[in-house]
Amino acid sequence: MEKTVTRAMLGERVADATGLSKQDTALIGERMFELIGSALKRGESVKLSGFGTFDVRTRAERVGRNPRTGEEHRIAPHQTVVLIPSARLRDALDSAQAKTQK
């Protein structure tokens, strides 16, 4: 079962956990995403202790292929954001996976 967590869902969960209004938690979340985005645009890494580090990487030019037609095309070099999970997050994910496999 794959489910996507949205900003609205995060805001609701934070509001429920803190007693703040959904509007306030939405504004706080929005501002946090703005700050993270600004730091990444400046080429800085963003480390969230216990969660992971967001880093900007440059992808080199490469040749892509349309899976339906097999036609090749050039993919221009571009920057992308990667998440390097913390050890604590990796351990939590491994534990969760082990529980579902039992």
N, C-alpha and C positions, 0 to 999 in steps of 0.2 A: 504494500500500500504506500504509494508515493504521495506526499502532501507538501504543498508549498506554504511556507510561513511568510505572510505579508507584513508590511509596515503597520497596517491597521491592526493586525493580530498582535504584533509585538506591543503596540501602544495599549491595547486592551489588557494584555497580560500584566504590563507594568502598572497600569492604573489599578487593576485588581489587587496586585501585590503591595502597592504603596499607599493606596487610598487617595492618590492624586486624581484629578479629573482626566478624562481621556483626552481632552483638548490640550491640557498642560503636558501630558506625557507625549503626545504627538509632536508638539513644538520642541520638546527636549530631544526627542529622537531625530527629528528633522535637522536640528542644529548639529547634533553629533555627526550625522551623515555628511553634512556640509563641511564640517571641520576635517573629517577623515578624507573626503574628496579633495579639499584644498591642499592638504598635506601631500597626498599622492600626486597631485598636479605639479607640486613643487619638487617632486622627485624624492620625497622623504618616505621612509618606511613608517608604518603605524603599528605599534606593538600594543596588543591588548592582553595583559597578563592573564594567564589561565585559559586563553582562547587561541591566540595565534598572532602572527605578524602578516600584515598586508604589505606587499612589495610590488613595485612597478618593474616589469621586465620588457625588454625589447625583443620582438619576434623578427627574425630575419625573413627576407623575401624567400618565397618558396613556390613550388608548382603544386596547384591543387587539381583535383579531378572531380568532375560531376559524376556522382555514382550512377545516375540513370543512363547517361549517354557516353560516359568515359572520356568526354572532351576535357582536355587540359586547359587550365587558365592560370595566370599569374596572380599570386596573392601578395600584395604589397607589404613591405615591412611596416610593423605597427607596434604600439605599446599595449600591454595588457597588465591586468592586476592579478596577482597570485596570492593565495592564502597559504602560509606555512603554518600548519596547526601546532599548538603547543603540545608538550609531552602529556600534560594533563588531559587535553581534549582527545588526543590519540588514544590514551588509556581508557577514557570514558567511552569512546566509540567502539574500541575493541571489546570492552565489557558488555556493552549493549548488544553487539553482534553475537557474542558468545551466549548470552541469555536467549536470543531468538533462535539459535541453532539447537537448543536443547529440546 
